[in-house]
């Protein structure tokens, strides 16, 4: 048994008992071939919940600090995240975004599922922020369809994005998937910044409808810095 299947077998039932996640539209994720899952990002445990509710293994970019800890907690985090499909990338500096983009492209060209949060960081206040155009570059470079998704309620389970998750009434999690989006009409236009913005905004529009969040046409990083 692969580590991914072992983690799902061990933690999947625990997840269902503690948080009773409601999964809607998972059948919309293609059963084979490359696909991009693009959704909102409310709190740290989003990246723990998503791989456990999708049948296929989801590969995604994560901070390299998640797998470099030497303590028992750090080693457990490294075991979990690398097992479920996290690919550690140093995203600091000018080359971080390029490395993340090329990693995602490789994952998709190998026929796998790649998960991405177009906002680029966690929402600072529960609203949905402007998407980065990396999502558009990936779908146009690889031809992979985009399945939008929404995390709902994870910020009530883990307010502030840190600390132990809370359980109890009113803290149920929903993961909602939308219909696959095909952007083949823009083939060969992955360097056109107007096309990249249009594709990204269309993806974020679907995420907004799925999540019910208020949309803010500002980058989340800028909002955090204000």
Secondary structure by P-SEA (a helix, b strand, c coil): ccaaaaaaaacaaaaaaacccccccccccccccbbbbbbcccccaaaaaaaaacccbbbbbccccccccccaaaaaaaaaaaaabbbbbcccccaaaaaaaaaaaaaaaabbbbbbccccccccccccccccaaaaaaaaaccbbbbbbbbcccccccccccccccccccbbbbbbbcccccccccccccccaaaaaaaaaaaaaaaaaaacbbbbcccaaaaaac
